[in-house]
Amino acid sequence: MTDERFSGFGAFILYTITAGMMLFILAPLLLVMAVSVSDSYFVTFPPQGFTLKWYAKVLQDRDFLEAMRLSILLALGTTVGSLLFGVPAAFALVRGNFFGLAAIKGFLLSPLIFPALVTGLALLQVLTKLGSQDARLNLLIGHVVVTSPYVIRTVVTSLQLVDENLEDAARTLGANRLTTFWRVTLPQIASGVAAGGLFAFMVSFDNYPVTMWLANSEYSPVPLVLMRQLVNVFDPSVPAMSTIIILMAMVGVLLLEKLVGLRRALAA
């Protein structure tokens, strides 16, 4: 068996460039984490001293905790809604054969193309004309609209790799459509569904442009609370809040790796 690993001077250059790119990408996150433990009452870099008091302050902030609770519940609801809408839509796009299929696919994926601020404003106008006054419902609808394309794209890719002969065999042996989907199709597209669900959760949790238009003073998710903190009092508690969100994202990635494998999910 031949060793396909890079070696020599070319490998050194490649690994150096890769390490530099990774450092460039991670530097802002590392900067935020470093500032969050500064002992100073102002945001300074390099951080002065080491303290966890800002995390203690954040975890005692009722506004932040309420915003976290709202954002988590909203992101969970958005994930469920995106999966319930995105998975059947993906099946229709892959298995369907009807007039206007390409146009419908473009329409379903259009939230990925249009600026989020424009999408949020359009949703606000539509929901206002429909008479919807419930901010929580409006946020859920808006977030499902902007996150469903992530589920559709990952599930469409997974479905294109499914061996339909296995489904035909299951149907021949007497399985109905629901049983065939649950026991044959779903295990094959599980990585795409998991990746789409994770993307939906994270995009919803950290979405500011759409949330800005649809939230109100009573229901303010984390992005709005962070923005208010940046405008009013920019102390290290703001980086501490951001670090907590970063850690949540890391936990989500680790869960995805544990459940279906990160490489397999991202390849979907």
C-alpha positions as CSV (number, residue, x, y, z in Angstrom):
1,M,0.0,0.0,0.0
2,T,1.5,3.4,-1.0
3,D,1.7,6.3,1.4
4,E,-0.5,9.0,0.0
5,R,0.4,11.6,2.6
6,F,2.1,14.8,1.4
7,S,5.8,15.0,2.2
8,G,8.8,17.2,1.5
9,F,8.9,21.0,1.0
10,G,5.6,21.1,-0.9
11,A,3.8,19.6,2.1
12,F,5.5,22.1,4.4
13,I,4.2,25.0,2.3
14,L,0.7,23.5,2.1
15,Y,0.5,22.8,5.9
16,T,1.9,26.3,6.6
17,I,-0.7,28.0,4.4
18,T,-3.5,25.8,5.9
19,A,-2.4,26.7,9.5
20,G,-2.3,30.4,8.6
21,M,-5.8,30.3,7.1
22,M,-7.1,28.5,10.2
23,L,-5.5,31.0,12.5
24,F,-6.9,33.9,10.4
25,I,-10.4,32.3,10.7
26,L,-10.2,31.5,14.4
27,A,-8.4,34.8,15.5
28,P,-11.7,36.8,16.0
29,L,-13.2,34.0,18.1
30,L,-10.0,33.7,20.2
31,L,-9.9,37.4,20.6
32,V,-13.4,37.5,21.9
33,M,-12.7,34.7,24.4
34,A,-9.5,36.4,25.6
35,V,-11.3,39.7,26.2
36,S,-14.1,38.0,28.1
37,V,-11.7,37.0,31.0
38,S,-10.1,40.4,31.3
39,D,-10.1,42.0,34.8
40,S,-10.5,45.4,33.3
41,Y,-13.9,47.2,33.4
42,F,-13.3,48.1,29.7
43,V,-12.7,46.0,26.7
44,T,-9.0,46.0,26.1
45,F,-6.5,43.8,24.3
46,P,-4.3,42.2,25.5
47,P,-6.5,41.4,28.5
48,Q,-5.5,42.7,31.8
49,G,-5.4,40.0,34.5
50,F,-7.7,37.0,34.6
51,T,-11.2,36.8,36.0
52,L,-14.5,34.9,35.5
53,K,-16.6,37.7,37.1
54,W,-18.1,38.7,33.8
55,Y,-19.5,35.2,33.3
56,A,-20.9,35.4,36.8
57,K,-22.5,38.7,35.9
58,V,-23.9,37.4,32.6
59,L,-25.4,34.2,34.3
60,Q,-27.1,36.5,36.8
61,D,-28.5,38.9,34.2
62,R,-32.2,38.1,34.0
63,D,-32.5,39.9,30.6
64,F,-29.8,37.7,29.1
65,L,-31.1,34.5,30.6
66,E,-34.6,35.2,29.3
67,A,-33.2,36.0,25.9
68,M,-31.2,32.8,25.9
69,R,-34.3,30.8,26.9
70,L,-36.3,32.5,24.1
71,S,-33.6,32.0,21.5
72,I,-33.1,28.3,22.4
73,L,-36.9,27.6,22.3
74,L,-37.2,29.6,19.0
75,A,-34.2,27.7,17.5
76,L,-35.6,24.4,18.5
77,G,-39.1,25.2,17.1
78,T,-37.4,26.5,13.9
79,T,-35.4,23.3,13.5
80,V,-38.5,21.2,13.9
81,G,-40.5,23.4,11.5
82,S,-37.6,23.5,8.9
83,L,-37.3,19.7,9.0
84,L,-41.1,19.2,8.7
85,F,-41.1,21.5,5.7
86,G,-37.7,20.9,4.2
87,V,-37.6,17.1,4.1
88,P,-40.9,16.7,2.1
89,A,-39.8,19.6,-0.1
90,A,-36.5,17.9,-0.9
91,F,-38.4,14.7,-1.7
92,A,-40.6,16.6,-4.1
93,L,-37.6,18.2,-5.8
94,V,-35.6,15.0,-6.2
95,R,-38.4,12.4,-6.9
96,G,-40.9,14.7,-8.5
97,N,-41.4,15.1,-12.2
98,F,-43.8,18.0,-12.9
99,F,-43.9,21.3,-14.8
100,G,-42.0,24.2,-13.2
101,L,-39.8,22.0,-11.0
102,A,-36.7,24.2,-11.6
103,A,-38.7,27.4,-10.8
104,I,-40.1,25.9,-7.6
105,K,-36.6,24.9,-6.5
106,G,-35.3,28.4,-7.2
107,F,-38.2,29.8,-5.2
108,L,-37.6,27.5,-2.2
109,L,-33.9,28.3,-2.1
110,S,-34.4,32.1,-2.7
111,P,-33.9,33.1,0.9
112,L,-30.3,32.1,0.5
113,I,-29.9,34.6,-2.3
114,F,-31.8,37.7,-1.1
115,P,-30.2,39.9,1.6
116,A,-31.5,38.9,5.0
117,L,-32.6,42.5,5.8
118,V,-34.7,42.6,2.7
119,T,-36.2,39.2,3.6
120,G,-37.0,40.4,7.1
121,L,-38.7,43.6,5.9
122,A,-40.7,41.6,3.4
123,L,-41.8,39.2,6.1
124,L,-42.8,42.1,8.4
125,Q,-45.0,43.6,5.7
126,V,-46.7,40.3,4.8
127,L,-47.3,39.3,8.4
128,T,-48.6,42.8,9.2
129,K,-51.1,42.7,6.3
130,L,-52.2,39.3,7.5
131,G,-52.9,40.8,10.9
132,S,-50.4,38.6,12.9
133,Q,-49.6,40.4,16.1
134,D,-47.9,37.6,18.0
135,A,-44.2,38.3,18.0
136,R,-43.2,34.7,18.9
137,L,-45.3,33.3,16.0
138,N,-43.9,35.9,13.6
139,L,-40.3,35.1,14.7
140,L,-41.0,31.3,14.2
141,I,-42.5,31.8,10.8
142,G,-39.6,34.2,9.7
143,H,-36.9,31.9,11.0
144,V,-38.5,28.8,9.3
145,V,-38.5,30.7,6.0
146,V,-34.8,31.6,6.2
147,T,-33.6,28.3,7.5
148,S,-35.6,25.8,5.4
149,P,-33.3,26.2,2.4
150,Y,-30.4,24.8,4.5
151,V,-32.4,21.6,5.2
152,I,-33.6,21.4,1.6
153,R,-30.1,21.6,0.2
154,T,-28.5,19.0,2.5
155,V,-31.4,16.6,2.2
156,V,-31.6,17.0,-1.6
157,T,-27.9,16.1,-1.8
158,S,-28.4,13.0,0.4
159,L,-31.5,11.8,-1.5
160,Q,-29.5,11.9,-4.8
161,L,-27.1,9.4,-3.2
162,V,-29.9,7.0,-2.0
163,D,-30.0,3.6,-3.5
164,E,-33.7,3.4,-4.7
165,N,-33.3,-0.4,-5.3
166,L,-33.4,-0.9,-1.6
167,E,-36.7,1.0,-1.4
168,D,-38.1,-1.0,-4.2
169,A,-37.0,-4.2,-2.4
170,A,-38.7,-3.1,0.8
171,R,-41.9,-2.3,-1.0
172,T,-41.8,-5.7,-2.8
173,L,-41.5,-7.4,0.6
174,G,-44.7,-5.8,1.8
175,A,-43.5,-2.6,3.5
176,N,-45.7,0.4,3.1
177,R,-44.4,3.9,2.2
178,L,-44.1,5.1,5.8
179,T,-42.2,1.9,6.9
180,T,-40.0,2.1,3.8
181,F,-39.1,5.7,4.5
182,W,-38.5,5.1,8.3
183,R,-36.4,1.9,8.0
184,V,-34.8,2.2,4.6
185,T,-34.6,5.8,3.3
186,L,-34.2,7.8,6.5
187,P,-31.0,5.9,7.7
188,Q,-29.5,6.7,4.3
189,I,-30.2,10.4,4.5
190,A,-29.7,10.8,8.3
191,S,-26.4,12.7,7.8
192,G,-28.1,15.3,5.5
193,V,-31.1,15.6,7.9
194,A,-28.8,16.1,10.9
195,A,-26.6,18.6,9.1
196,G,-29.6,20.6,7.9
197,G,-31.1,20.6,11.4
198,L,-27.9,21.8,12.9
199,F,-27.6,24.6,10.3
200,A,-31.2,25.6,10.9
201,F,-30.7,25.7,14.7
202,M,-27.5,27.8,14.5
203,V,-28.8,30.2,11.8
204,S,-32.0,30.7,13.8
205,F,-30.2,31.2,17.2
206,D,-27.8,33.8,15.8
207,N,-30.1,35.5,13.3
208,Y,-30.1,39.3,13.7
209,P,-31.5,40.8,10.4
210,V,-34.8,39.0,10.4
211,T,-35.2,39.0,14.2
212,M,-34.7,42.8,14.2
213,W,-37.8,43.3,12.1
214,L,-40.1,40.7,13.8
215,A,-39.3,40.9,17.5
216,N,-40.7,43.5,20.0
217,S,-39.7,44.8,23.4
218,E,-41.3,41.9,25.2
219,Y,-39.7,39.1,23.2
220,S,-36.1,39.9,22.4
221,P,-33.8,37.0,21.4
222,V,-30.1,37.0,22.2
223,P,-28.9,38.9,19.1
224,L,-31.0,41.9,20.0
225,V,-29.8,41.8,23.6
226,L,-26.2,41.7,22.5
227,M,-26.7,44.6,20.1
228,R,-28.3,46.7,22.9
229,Q,-25.4,45.9,25.2
230,L,-22.9,47.0,22.5
231,V,-24.6,50.3,22.1
232,N,-25.2,51.0,25.8
233,V,-22.4,49.5,27.9
234,F,-19.6,47.8,26.1
235,D,-17.8,46.0,28.9
236,P,-16.3,42.5,28.9
237,S,-19.7,41.0,29.8
238,V,-20.6,41.4,26.1
239,P,-17.6,39.2,25.0
240,A,-18.6,36.8,27.8
241,M,-22.1,36.5,26.3
242,S,-20.5,35.9,22.8
243,T,-18.2,33.3,24.2
244,I,-21.2,31.4,25.6
245,I,-22.8,31.4,22.2
246,I,-19.5,30.2,20.6
247,L,-19.3,27.4,23.1
248,M,-22.9,26.4,22.3
249,A,-22.0,26.2,18.6
250,M,-19.0,24.1,19.4
251,V,-21.2,21.7,21.4
252,G,-23.6,21.5,18.5
253,V,-20.7,20.5,16.1
254,L,-19.5,17.9,18.6
255,L,-23.0,16.4,18.9
256,L,-23.2,16.2,15.1
257,E,-19.8,14.5,15.0
258,K,-21.0,12.1,17.8
259,L,-24.3,11.3,16.1
260,V,-23.5,10.9,12.4
261,G,-19.9,12.0,11.9
262,L,-18.9,15.5,10.9
263,R,-17.2,14.6,7.7
264,R,-20.2,12.5,6.6
265,A,-22.7,15.2,7.5
266,L,-20.8,18.0,5.7
267,A,-20.4,15.7,2.6
268,A,-24.2,15.4,2.4
